[in-house]
Structure formats: structure tokens, C-alpha cells
Amino acid sequence: MCLAAPFLPRARALWRDVMSSLFDSYRPELHYMRGPGPKSHEVQARRALMTDTEVPRKGENHKYCPMCSVLMVLERVMPGFGPLPEIRIYKCLRCGSMVEETIDR
């Protein structure tokens, strides 16, 4: 029986740990997203620059913010059901104010 036999599994594990820590190229912390990227910043900048001079597409309903006169976006539509009217909620992307519009049909 060899005296080194009990130490071989430990030595192999130690050798594997040393080699993997020295030469392992996978670093998961480099692949995780750490916040909004350049594309997100571009979209937010475009929304911030939206003014009342922009012309909405044909057939789109649009409203202007009563606070800052910026073109508002349609945030939510609650369709009419039975005797209930349709409700549209518009939101200003600059100041955050909301306008509710009721449409009776």
C-alpha cells in the first residue's frame, strides 16, 4: 500500500482549483446587465424632446398636456361595455400628468 494514496484525491482537487482559477475565462459578472444601456438612454432622450410641433400620424387621437403643452401619449384604453362609456387615459412623458377622456357611443 502506498503512503501517498490518501493525499492524491486532495492534491488532484487542489490542482484543479488552481488551474481553473488561473485559466478559466468565464466570468459571469461581465455578462450581467448593470442598468440601462445606450439604446435605453436614446429612447428616453427622444421622449424628453417630444414637443407640440410633432405631427401625430393620421387617424391617431392625440391630446396636449395642460401643464407643459407637450404632446401626450395614449396610456390606457378601457373599452366600453354595455351602457358603460369608453375611457381613454393620456399621459405626458415630460411632467407625468394624466388626462382622462370619456367617449360615449
C-alpha positions as CSV (number, residue, x, y, z in Angstrom):
1,M,0.0,0.0,0.0
2,C,1.3,3.4,-1.0
3,L,1.6,6.2,1.6
4,A,0.6,8.9,-1.0
5,A,-2.8,7.3,-1.7
6,P,-4.8,9.3,0.8
7,F,-3.3,12.5,-0.4
8,L,-3.8,12.0,-4.1
9,P,-7.6,13.0,-4.2
10,R,-6.8,16.1,-2.2
11,A,-3.8,17.0,-4.4
12,R,-5.9,16.5,-7.6
13,A,-8.7,18.7,-6.2
14,L,-6.2,21.4,-5.3
15,W,-4.6,21.2,-8.7
16,R,-8.0,21.5,-10.4
17,D,-8.9,24.5,-8.3
18,V,-5.6,26.3,-9.0
19,M,-5.8,25.6,-12.8
20,S,-9.4,26.6,-13.1
21,S,-8.8,29.9,-11.2
22,L,-5.8,30.7,-13.4
23,F,-7.1,29.8,-16.8
24,D,-10.9,29.9,-16.6
25,S,-12.1,32.6,-19.0
26,Y,-15.8,32.5,-17.9
27,R,-16.6,35.5,-15.7
28,P,-20.4,35.8,-15.2
29,E,-20.2,39.2,-13.7
30,L,-19.2,40.6,-17.1
31,H,-22.4,39.2,-18.7
32,Y,-25.0,40.6,-16.3
33,M,-26.8,43.8,-17.2
34,R,-26.0,46.6,-14.8
35,G,-28.6,49.1,-15.7
36,P,-30.0,50.8,-18.8
37,G,-27.7,50.9,-21.8
38,P,-27.2,53.4,-24.6
39,K,-30.3,52.3,-26.5
40,S,-32.5,53.0,-23.4
41,H,-30.8,56.4,-23.0
42,E,-31.5,57.2,-26.6
43,V,-35.2,56.3,-26.3
44,Q,-35.6,58.4,-23.1
45,A,-33.9,61.4,-24.7
46,R,-36.2,61.2,-27.7
47,R,-39.2,61.1,-25.3
48,A,-37.9,64.1,-23.4
49,L,-37.5,66.1,-26.6
50,M,-41.1,65.4,-27.8
51,T,-42.8,68.8,-28.3
52,D,-46.1,70.0,-29.6
53,T,-44.6,70.7,-33.0
54,E,-44.6,67.0,-33.8
55,V,-47.4,66.0,-36.0
56,P,-49.3,62.8,-35.0
57,R,-50.0,60.1,-37.6
58,K,-53.2,60.3,-39.5
59,G,-56.1,58.7,-37.6
60,E,-54.4,58.9,-34.2
61,N,-56.2,60.6,-31.4
62,H,-53.9,63.0,-29.5
63,K,-54.0,65.4,-26.6
64,Y,-51.7,68.1,-25.4
65,C,-50.6,68.3,-21.8
66,P,-52.4,71.1,-19.9
67,M,-49.3,71.7,-17.7
68,C,-46.5,71.9,-20.3
69,S,-48.2,71.8,-23.7
70,V,-46.4,68.7,-24.8
71,L,-47.9,66.0,-27.0
72,M,-49.3,63.3,-24.7
73,V,-49.3,59.5,-25.4
74,L,-52.2,57.2,-25.0
75,E,-51.5,55.3,-21.8
76,R,-54.6,53.1,-21.5
77,V,-57.9,52.4,-23.1
78,M,-60.8,50.9,-21.2
79,P,-63.3,49.7,-23.8
80,G,-67.0,50.5,-23.4
81,F,-69.1,47.5,-22.2
82,G,-72.8,47.7,-22.4
83,P,-74.0,51.0,-21.0
84,L,-70.5,52.0,-19.8
85,P,-68.6,54.5,-21.9
86,E,-65.1,54.0,-23.3
87,I,-62.4,55.7,-21.2
88,R,-59.0,56.8,-22.6
89,I,-56.2,57.9,-20.3
90,Y,-53.4,60.0,-21.8
91,K,-50.0,60.6,-20.1
92,C,-47.4,63.3,-20.5
93,L,-43.9,61.9,-20.8
94,R,-42.3,65.1,-19.6
95,C,-44.2,66.1,-16.5
96,G,-46.2,62.9,-15.8
97,S,-49.6,64.4,-15.7
98,M,-52.6,62.3,-16.8
99,V,-55.8,63.3,-18.6
100,E,-58.9,61.1,-18.7
101,E,-61.3,61.3,-21.6
102,T,-64.7,59.6,-21.7
103,I,-66.2,58.7,-25.0
104,D,-70.0,58.0,-25.2
105,R,-71.0,56.0,-28.2
